[in-house]
């Protein structure tokens, strides 16, 4: 089941990369500049969307960018089938390193917990070997239009308690409002 799940996520991430070819402004700097001057996000910006990140959660997400060089994102998903249940819950913090009118480069760190139970017996147990994930890395967000942001991360992800450590890409898309 885990190999099937990972294959599905990698296909989802790879399919979203061509969307990054169109660049505009969303959760990016407030000062338009043709130079490489750093700008900043000067007001609260909220976003709802989708996140595909094995370190900080899969599914629906809420992102809040503070009027500081700091943002956070909460994401999760739940699904029940006849064979069992799947859910995850994750949290990610982002520190802006460089912000311009159409892009935002940031450092990110976060954690998540994944749960699945495909057993048919009455005993509930998590069938993942490494359900707790902790990750840190870098990301870039590209504005698409005036309200859509597409972000890509590369995070070094630790799967606990197995201790497996992998560099994993991820993607998210959010609709922003003030």
C-alpha positions as CSV (number, residue, x, y, z in Angstrom):
1,X,0.0,0.0,0.0
2,X,2.8,2.4,0.8
3,X,4.5,2.0,-2.6
4,X,1.1,2.6,-4.3
5,X,0.6,5.7,-2.2
6,X,4.1,7.1,-2.9
7,X,3.7,6.5,-6.6
8,X,0.4,8.4,-6.7
9,X,1.9,11.4,-4.9
10,X,4.9,11.5,-7.2
11,X,2.6,11.4,-10.2
12,X,0.5,14.3,-8.7
13,X,3.7,16.4,-8.1
14,X,5.1,15.8,-11.5
15,X,1.8,16.6,-13.2
16,X,1.7,20.0,-11.4
17,X,5.2,21.1,-12.5
18,X,4.1,22.4,-16.0
19,X,1.8,24.8,-14.3
20,X,4.8,26.8,-13.0
21,X,5.5,28.2,-16.5
22,X,3.0,31.0,-16.1
23,X,4.2,33.6,-13.5
24,X,2.3,36.6,-12.1
25,X,1.7,37.8,-8.5
26,X,-0.1,36.3,-5.6
27,X,1.5,36.0,-2.1
28,X,4.5,37.9,-3.2
29,X,6.0,41.3,-2.5
30,X,4.0,44.5,-2.3
31,X,6.6,46.7,-3.9
32,X,6.9,46.3,-7.7
33,X,10.5,46.4,-8.8
34,X,12.4,45.7,-12.0
35,X,15.6,45.3,-10.0
36,X,16.6,42.5,-7.6
37,X,15.7,44.6,-4.5
38,X,14.1,42.7,-1.7
39,X,10.4,43.5,-1.1
40,X,8.2,42.3,1.7
41,X,4.7,41.1,2.4
42,X,3.1,44.0,4.4
43,X,-0.3,42.6,5.3
44,X,-2.1,39.4,6.4
45,X,-2.7,37.1,3.4
46,X,-4.8,34.0,3.7
47,X,-5.1,31.1,1.3
48,X,-7.0,27.9,0.8
49,X,-5.8,25.2,-1.5
50,X,-4.1,21.8,-1.9
51,X,-0.8,20.5,-0.6
52,X,1.1,17.4,-1.7
53,X,4.0,17.1,0.7
54,X,5.0,13.8,2.5
55,X,6.8,15.8,5.2
56,X,4.1,18.3,6.1
57,X,0.8,16.8,4.9
58,X,-1.3,15.9,2.0
59,X,-4.7,17.2,1.0
60,X,-6.6,20.4,1.7
61,X,-4.6,23.2,3.2
62,X,-4.8,26.7,4.8
63,X,-1.9,29.1,4.5
64,X,-1.5,32.4,6.5
65,X,1.3,34.8,5.6
66,X,1.8,37.3,8.4
67,X,2.9,40.9,7.8
68,X,6.3,39.6,8.8
69,X,8.7,37.4,6.8
70,X,6.8,34.4,8.2
71,X,4.0,32.2,7.1
72,X,2.5,28.9,8.3
73,X,0.4,26.2,6.7
74,X,-1.9,23.5,8.1
75,X,-3.0,20.7,5.8
76,X,-4.7,17.4,6.1
77,X,-7.1,14.8,4.5
78,X,-9.3,12.0,5.6
79,X,-10.7,9.2,3.5
80,X,-12.8,6.1,4.5
81,X,-13.2,3.1,2.2
82,X,-14.8,-0.2,2.7
83,X,-11.3,-1.6,3.5
84,X,-10.3,0.9,6.1
85,X,-9.4,4.5,6.7
86,X,-6.7,6.9,5.8
87,X,-5.9,10.4,7.3
88,X,-3.1,12.8,7.8
89,X,-2.5,16.1,9.5
90,X,0.5,18.4,8.9
91,X,2.0,21.7,9.9
92,X,4.6,23.8,8.0
93,X,6.3,27.1,8.8
94,X,8.0,29.3,6.2
95,X,10.6,32.0,6.6
96,X,10.9,34.4,3.7
97,X,14.5,34.6,2.4
98,X,13.9,36.7,-0.7
99,X,10.6,38.2,-1.9
100,X,10.0,40.0,-5.2
101,X,6.8,41.0,-7.1
102,X,6.3,37.6,-8.8
103,X,8.3,35.1,-6.7
104,X,9.0,34.2,-3.1
105,X,11.9,32.1,-2.0
106,X,11.7,30.7,1.5
107,X,13.1,28.2,4.0
108,X,10.5,25.7,5.3
109,X,10.2,23.2,8.2
110,X,7.4,21.1,9.5
111,X,6.0,17.8,10.6
112,X,3.0,15.5,9.9
113,X,1.4,12.3,11.1
114,X,-0.1,9.8,8.6
115,X,-2.5,7.0,9.5
116,X,-4.0,4.1,7.6
117,X,-5.7,1.0,8.8
118,X,-6.6,-1.6,6.2
119,X,-7.2,-4.4,8.6
120,X,-10.5,-6.2,8.8
121,X,-10.2,-7.1,12.4
122,X,-11.7,-5.1,15.3
123,X,-8.2,-4.0,16.5
124,X,-7.4,-0.5,15.2
125,X,-3.7,-0.1,14.3
126,X,-1.6,2.1,12.0
127,X,-0.1,0.1,9.2
128,X,2.5,2.7,8.2
129,X,6.1,1.9,9.3
130,X,7.1,5.6,9.6
131,X,3.9,7.5,10.3
132,X,5.5,10.6,11.9
133,X,7.4,12.8,9.4
134,X,9.7,15.7,10.1
135,X,11.2,17.8,7.3
136,X,13.2,20.9,6.5
137,X,14.2,22.5,3.2
138,X,13.7,25.3,0.8
139,X,10.9,26.4,-1.5
140,X,9.8,28.8,-4.1
141,X,6.3,30.2,-4.7
142,X,5.3,31.6,-8.1
143,X,2.3,33.9,-8.6
144,X,-0.2,32.8,-11.2
145,X,-2.7,35.7,-11.8
146,X,-3.5,38.0,-9.0
147,X,-4.9,35.4,-6.5
148,X,-3.3,32.0,-7.3
149,X,0.1,30.9,-5.9
150,X,2.0,27.7,-6.9
151,X,4.7,26.6,-4.6
152,X,7.4,23.9,-4.9
153,X,9.5,22.6,-2.0
154,X,12.5,20.3,-1.7
155,X,12.6,19.0,1.9
156,X,14.9,16.6,3.6
157,X,12.3,14.3,5.2
158,X,12.8,12.0,8.2
159,X,10.3,9.1,8.6
160,X,9.9,8.2,12.3
161,X,10.4,5.7,14.0
162,X,12.1,3.9,11.1
163,X,14.7,6.7,10.7
164,X,14.5,6.7,6.9
165,X,15.8,10.0,5.5
166,X,14.9,11.1,2.0
167,X,15.1,14.4,0.0
168,X,11.5,14.7,-1.4
169,X,9.9,17.3,-3.7
170,X,6.5,18.7,-3.1
171,X,4.0,21.1,-4.5
172,X,1.0,23.1,-3.4
173,X,-1.5,25.5,-5.0
174,X,-3.5,28.1,-3.1
175,X,-6.2,30.7,-3.8
176,X,-5.3,33.9,-1.8
177,X,-7.4,36.6,-0.3
178,X,-6.9,39.4,2.2
